[in-house]
Amino acid sequence: MKSKANKQVADMQATTGITTAESNEFQRRWKDERWDRAGKEGNYDRTRDHLNFEVAKGGIIRPIDKSRSVGEKITARLASCGITNPNLGRKVPNIRIAAKFIFGGSREKMHELAFGSQKVDLTKGSDNSHIKRCKDIEKWAKDIYKFACNKWGEDNIAGFYVHLDETNPHIHCCVLPITEQNKLSYKQVFSGATKWDYRDKMLALHNELAVYNNKWGLNRGTNIYETGARHRSSEEYKRELSEECTTLEKKIAVHREMLSQINGDIHRSKIKHKGLTTMIKNLEKKREELANKKTELELTLSKRNGDTSLLSAELKKLNNDIAKVNEKLEDKKNKLQKADSKLKELQTQVNDLKEKEKELRQEGRRAVDSIQQQVQYRLSNAILPDILQEFKSKFHLLNFQSMNLFENTMLKDLAELGDKIMHCALLLFAGYVDQATTFAEGYGGGGGSSQMKWGRDDDEDDIAWARRCIMMAHNMIKKSPSSKKSKR
């Protein structure tokens, strides 16, 4: 029997920063409770945790260093370049400052590199503490580390962790996009100026990586721009979704705690505000009483009724009392003004936190929707050929009346011309309108004018754009009326 081809795996994801939860996952900086949850929710095997390792600066293999988080390493690297994190102070961090890579390969080959002939029991709860790490996985990891260093610079690698405690051994690598000029530029290092630049960079990355992987029996996979597939396991999808939701929920919990503290501050500020208002009211009443008393005393003095020296002394005392009351009033009014400003500031913080929580929940929904769409795409891509083949095999068994019901339908045309429609759609999706037209006409389709206006709308998402490309390809590949007539 022919052995199954072993493929390399490389997946890149942009990030605005590494959260504490992500860093803890990379470094397995977990306590018993978190390990228990990981074992229940995912395919983590704590009895193989001792097999995990990292590749440190200089290509040194060592146990994972948990003294500094990945986030702290990113901060230190940025500081060494004199770069301020552009996401600091932003309500919603949206500047890409790093890329998270997963490097790996087909499970059979990765198990061979990591464990040799040892049999790992992947059943949940199994004891694999006797398994030993093979040298080949360390040598492979050092090769991939060398690839990353040559590609992006060793100083820009903020973490390089090799996990052997999950279903499929793999590497987590975090890289900062710092240029030779010590500038932070995700676009220049990773994505390019356009989506076509990004495509070319990703194709080059997979080709360059294959040079290092070939000697380990891991070959270059099929171009993802042809297959539309993403090399990520269901466990990785589940973990990504769990991390997204856990991180967002933690952020929301922090915001709620801050909100509770600020509401407490508002309550205390309102009590203080009320106390100051009452004191000012009492002082103004006292000042009025003293002013009335002063007026009466001045009148008595003017009429020279009584002992003038005693009256003058009493008047002097009244003036001192009034001055003290005015001083206290001024102080309390200043404090009241500050209390008013503090209340407004606290209320603004409350409104900002509520808006932030709303944004976080929307971000959570988008994360779930994004991952759900990816999974749905993979499921659809997996089952569609089977559906079309089954329809094609059963279609000829129908009577003519039933067959007519499917005339000019997408289902019938995909069953008969699916590979051609999909190839034409791929050319349209990539923006090669002339090539798509030529391809369609080459198969007897109606084609279309090479001058036709065609392109993606600015606000059109991937799914809507892909659907429109397939519909257009369907129309272009269908036999023209003249060609149908000539064959009758």
Summary of the structure (lengths in Angstrom):
residues: 488
radius of gyration: 36.1
end to end distance: 46.4
largest distance: 136.6
contacts: 1336
relative contact order: 0.08
helix: 64%
strand: 9%
